[in-house]
Amino acid sequence: MSRFWEMGSYNVRAQPVVSFLQPMPNERLSSSRLEAFSDGVIAVIITIMVLELRVPAREVSNAAGLHDVLPLVFVYLLSFIQVGIYWVNHHYLIDGLKQVTHGILWSNLAMLFCLSLIPVATNWVGTRGISPFSIALYSAACVLPGTPWMLLSSLICYKTNQRPPGGMVKQLVSVILYLGAIPLAYVSPYISLGMIGLVGVVWLLPPREIVELTRKSTPLSPHSH
């Protein structure tokens, strides 16, 4: 039986506390926490990379300082694009995901862990310079997130019954370019960097599904009829 207490001119009904502690059925295992956590980790990864850009000492001339820091700026830009590729496609991937599974959570964590190694490889190139080993290490750091990403993409697409963003062909081509950049770093580090940059160019093109979805959601102007 409900109880009432008189508080001045107000009647207050006693509500069961348990109802506030129990999650709503449609909120259980929601993908919102996965998206928020992933966005936060990726933001930290990008922030860590930019903090490695150091201003040259006063004893170094401006021209010499720019010459010394330009390789790191270029590699930072490349790393920013690589991380950005995963962030954009992660957004596309989980857009239709309503509930997560155990496998989705752990494959997402594995992908984020591999992404967190890119700042280490970026700083290695900035500290040791562009050399065969440093670029091979950097290429390996770029290819590492690809495996858990393909697993995550497969699990989510199976659950949502949708195609992976960009399709499997783009993913396979990217992995091949990353893997090829590792041995080619000992032939020419700049060819390896070019191959990694080519991956960025490929993914800058929006997926066909996203273009079609954008066109459908864009209201027609009065002059279009």
C-alpha positions as CSV (number, residue, x, y, z in Angstrom):
1,M,0.0,0.0,0.0
2,S,1.3,3.4,-0.9
3,R,2.2,5.8,2.0
4,F,1.8,9.5,2.0
5,W,3.5,12.1,4.2
6,E,2.2,15.6,4.7
7,M,4.9,18.2,4.0
8,G,3.3,21.6,4.3
9,S,0.7,21.7,1.5
10,Y,2.4,18.9,-0.6
11,N,1.7,15.2,-0.7
12,V,4.8,13.1,-1.2
13,R,4.3,9.4,-2.3
14,A,7.0,7.0,-1.2
15,Q,8.6,5.5,-4.4
16,P,10.5,2.2,-4.3
17,V,14.2,2.9,-4.5
18,V,14.9,-0.3,-6.5
19,S,13.3,1.1,-9.6
20,F,16.0,3.7,-9.9
21,L,18.8,1.2,-9.6
22,Q,17.5,-1.3,-12.2
23,P,18.3,-0.4,-15.8
24,M,15.5,-0.2,-18.3
25,P,15.2,-3.2,-20.6
26,N,16.0,-1.2,-23.7
27,E,19.1,0.4,-22.1
28,R,20.9,-2.9,-21.2
29,L,24.1,-3.5,-23.1
30,S,23.6,-0.2,-25.0
31,S,26.3,0.8,-27.5
32,S,26.4,4.3,-26.2
33,R,29.1,3.6,-23.6
34,L,31.2,1.8,-26.2
35,E,31.0,4.8,-28.5
36,A,31.8,7.3,-25.7
37,F,34.7,5.3,-24.4
38,S,36.2,4.8,-27.9
39,D,35.9,8.5,-28.7
40,G,37.6,9.4,-25.5
41,V,40.5,7.0,-26.0
42,I,41.0,8.1,-29.6
43,A,41.0,11.8,-28.5
44,V,43.7,10.9,-25.9
45,I,45.8,9.1,-28.6
46,I,45.7,12.2,-30.9
47,T,46.5,14.5,-27.9
48,I,49.5,12.4,-26.9
49,M,50.9,12.6,-30.5
50,V,50.6,16.4,-30.7
51,L,52.4,16.8,-27.4
52,E,55.5,15.2,-28.9
53,L,55.9,18.1,-31.2
54,R,58.7,20.1,-29.5
55,V,59.7,23.7,-30.3
56,P,63.5,23.8,-31.1
57,A,65.8,25.3,-28.5
58,R,66.8,29.0,-28.7
59,E,70.3,28.1,-29.7
60,V,69.0,26.6,-33.0
61,S,68.1,29.0,-35.8
62,N,64.6,29.1,-37.1
63,A,65.5,27.6,-40.4
64,A,67.4,24.7,-38.8
65,G,64.7,24.2,-36.3
66,L,62.0,23.9,-39.0
67,H,64.2,21.5,-40.9
68,D,64.6,19.3,-37.9
69,V,60.9,19.3,-36.9
70,L,59.4,18.9,-40.4
71,P,59.9,15.1,-40.6
72,L,58.1,14.7,-37.3
73,V,55.3,17.0,-38.4
74,F,54.9,15.0,-41.5
75,V,54.8,11.7,-39.6
76,Y,52.4,13.2,-37.1
77,L,50.1,14.3,-39.9
78,L,50.3,10.8,-41.3
79,S,49.5,9.3,-37.9
80,F,46.6,11.7,-37.4
81,I,45.1,10.5,-40.7
82,Q,45.6,6.9,-39.7
83,V,43.8,7.3,-36.4
84,G,41.2,9.5,-38.0
85,I,40.4,6.7,-40.5
86,Y,39.5,4.4,-37.6
87,W,37.5,7.0,-35.8
88,V,35.4,7.9,-38.9
89,N,34.7,4.2,-39.8
90,H,34.1,3.3,-36.2
91,H,31.3,5.9,-36.3
92,Y,29.9,4.5,-39.4
93,L,30.2,0.9,-38.1
94,I,28.3,1.4,-34.8
95,D,25.7,3.8,-36.1
96,G,23.2,1.0,-36.4
97,L,24.3,-1.0,-33.4
98,K,21.7,-1.1,-30.6
99,Q,23.3,-3.6,-28.2
100,V,26.8,-4.9,-27.7
101,T,28.1,-8.4,-27.1
102,H,31.1,-9.7,-25.1
103,G,33.0,-10.3,-28.4
104,I,32.3,-6.7,-29.6
105,L,33.5,-5.2,-26.4
106,W,36.8,-7.1,-26.3
107,S,37.5,-6.7,-30.0
108,N,36.9,-3.0,-29.6
109,L,39.3,-2.9,-26.7
110,A,41.9,-4.8,-28.7
111,M,41.6,-2.3,-31.6
112,L,42.0,0.6,-29.2
113,F,45.1,-0.9,-27.6
114,C,46.7,-1.3,-31.0
115,L,45.8,2.2,-32.0
116,S,47.5,3.4,-28.8
117,L,50.8,2.1,-30.1
118,I,50.8,4.5,-33.0
119,P,52.0,7.5,-30.8
120,V,54.9,5.4,-29.6
121,A,56.0,4.6,-33.2
122,T,55.4,8.2,-34.2
123,N,57.6,9.4,-31.3
124,W,60.3,6.8,-32.3
125,V,60.5,8.3,-35.8
126,G,60.7,11.8,-34.3
127,T,63.4,10.9,-31.9
128,R,65.5,8.5,-34.1
129,G,64.8,10.1,-37.4
130,I,63.6,8.5,-40.7
131,S,65.5,5.3,-41.0
132,P,64.7,1.8,-42.3
133,F,64.1,0.4,-38.8
134,S,62.1,3.3,-37.5
135,I,59.8,3.3,-40.6
136,A,59.4,-0.5,-40.5
137,L,58.4,-0.2,-36.8
138,Y,56.0,2.6,-37.7
139,S,54.5,0.5,-40.5
140,A,54.0,-2.4,-38.1
141,A,52.3,-0.1,-35.7
142,C,49.9,1.0,-38.5
143,V,49.1,-2.6,-39.5
144,L,48.4,-3.8,-36.0
145,P,44.9,-2.3,-35.5
146,G,43.8,-3.9,-38.8
147,T,43.3,-7.4,-37.4
148,P,41.1,-6.5,-34.4
149,W,39.3,-4.0,-36.6
150,M,38.3,-6.6,-39.1
151,L,37.1,-8.9,-36.3
152,L,35.1,-6.0,-34.8
153,S,33.7,-5.1,-38.1
154,S,32.6,-8.7,-38.8
155,L,30.9,-9.1,-35.4
156,I,29.0,-5.8,-35.7
157,C,28.0,-6.4,-39.3
158,Y,26.8,-9.9,-38.4
159,K,24.7,-8.4,-35.6
160,T,23.3,-5.5,-37.5
161,N,23.0,-7.3,-40.9
162,Q,24.9,-4.5,-42.7
163,R,28.0,-4.3,-44.8
164,P,31.3,-3.0,-43.3
165,P,32.0,0.6,-44.1
166,G,34.0,0.8,-47.3
167,G,33.7,-2.9,-47.9
168,M,36.1,-5.8,-47.3
169,V,38.1,-4.9,-50.4
170,K,39.3,-1.6,-48.9
171,Q,40.2,-3.3,-45.7
172,L,42.3,-6.0,-47.4
173,V,44.0,-3.5,-49.7
174,S,44.9,-1.4,-46.6
175,V,46.4,-4.4,-44.8
176,I,48.4,-5.4,-47.9
177,L,49.8,-1.9,-48.2
178,Y,50.7,-1.8,-44.5
179,L,52.4,-5.2,-44.6
180,G,54.3,-4.3,-47.8
181,A,55.6,-1.1,-46.3
182,I,57.4,-3.1,-43.6
183,P,60.0,-4.9,-45.8
184,L,60.1,-2.0,-48.3
185,A,61.3,0.3,-45.5
186,Y,64.7,-1.4,-45.8
187,V,64.7,-0.5,-49.6
188,S,63.4,3.0,-49.2
189,P,61.8,4.5,-46.1
190,Y,60.1,7.1,-48.2
191,I,58.4,4.5,-50.4
192,S,57.0,2.9,-47.2
193,L,55.7,6.3,-46.0
194,G,54.1,6.8,-49.4
195,M,52.3,3.5,-49.2
196,I,51.0,4.4,-45.8
197,G,49.9,7.8,-47.2
198,L,48.2,5.9,-50.0
199,V,46.0,4.1,-47.5
200,G,44.9,7.5,-46.2
201,V,44.0,8.6,-49.7
202,V,41.9,5.5,-50.3
203,W,39.9,6.0,-47.1
204,L,39.3,9.7,-47.7
205,L,36.8,8.6,-50.4
206,P,33.5,8.2,-48.6
207,P,31.7,4.8,-48.7
208,R,29.0,4.5,-51.3
209,E,26.4,3.6,-48.6
210,I,27.2,6.8,-46.7
211,V,26.9,9.0,-49.8
212,E,23.5,7.4,-50.6
213,L,22.3,7.9,-47.0
214,T,23.4,11.5,-47.0
215,R,21.6,12.2,-50.3
216,K,18.4,10.6,-48.9
217,S,18.5,12.6,-45.7
218,T,19.2,15.9,-47.4
219,P,16.0,17.9,-48.0
220,L,15.3,18.9,-51.5
221,S,15.5,22.6,-52.3
222,P,12.5,24.4,-53.8
223,H,14.3,24.8,-57.1
224,S,15.1,21.1,-57.5
225,H,11.6,20.3,-58.8
